[in-house]
């Protein structure tokens, strides 16, 4: 999990976990405490299902622009990630398997890349290829609009475009819960 510090992030490592320390952090101890607190965040079910914030971004590497409006009517998993994010190296292949098994008729994954240099994301995807949509947001404005506090963070949207669940951070053990949440939405009338 990574702690975000607005749009410009300083990269550092604490143990095996990639972390970005806030500007006012004083040494690795504070960073570890903050990281521990964020890692203990539960997966968050949102009671009032707010509408998802605006999202219209270009596809990574060209190919057009994608918006949430274009895929309204599908269950959507929006994943914010970056090439320097350690947990993203675990999550991307698992999301690819989930996407292939679930199919794209009623389900879509939008992977929003936050690398300042899109070439870094392209290199990452050469090592971890995916078949779902990958969007590019090098300025991080979408991440701000969605209120990201940690990397990676994902959101599950119902067919009406409402955010029904937030998933801060990623552990491999989360994938079954994510799969179950998606399946439950896909089977709602």
C-alpha positions, 0 to 999 in steps of 0.5 A: 500500500502507498500513501499518496501526497497530492499529485507529486509523489516521492518514491521510497521503500519501507521493507518490501512495501512501496510507500510515499511519505507525506512531506511533513513525515519525520523519518521512517518510523512515522511512515511505518505507523501511517502505513500500518494504519492504512493497511488495517483499513477495512474494505469499505462498503459505502452505505448511500452508494454515491454516484462515481466522480467524473471520469473521462481519460485517454487510453494509455498509448492512444486509441481514444478516450473512455468515460464512465458514461460510455460503459454505464449499464455494466458493473465496473471495477475502477483500479488506480495503479502505478508502475512503481506500486509494489502491490500493483504487481500482484493485483494486475495479473489477478485482475486479468484472470478475474476479467477473463473469467467474468467476461466483458458483456456485463462487466468492465475493469478500468485501470487508471494509471497514475505514472507521471511518465506514461512510458513507465506504465507501458513498460510495466504492461509489457511485463504484466499484460492485461486485456481490459481498458488501461487509462492514463492520468499522469497529472493525477486529477482523477485520483484527486477527484476520487479522493485517493488516500492509498495506492492501489485503491479500487472502487466497485460501481453498480450498473447505475454508476454508483460507487458501492464499495471501496478497496484501499490497498491490495493483498492477494487474499482480497481477490475472492472477496472482490470476485464475490462482490462483482458476482453479487452485483452481476446477479442483481435484477 
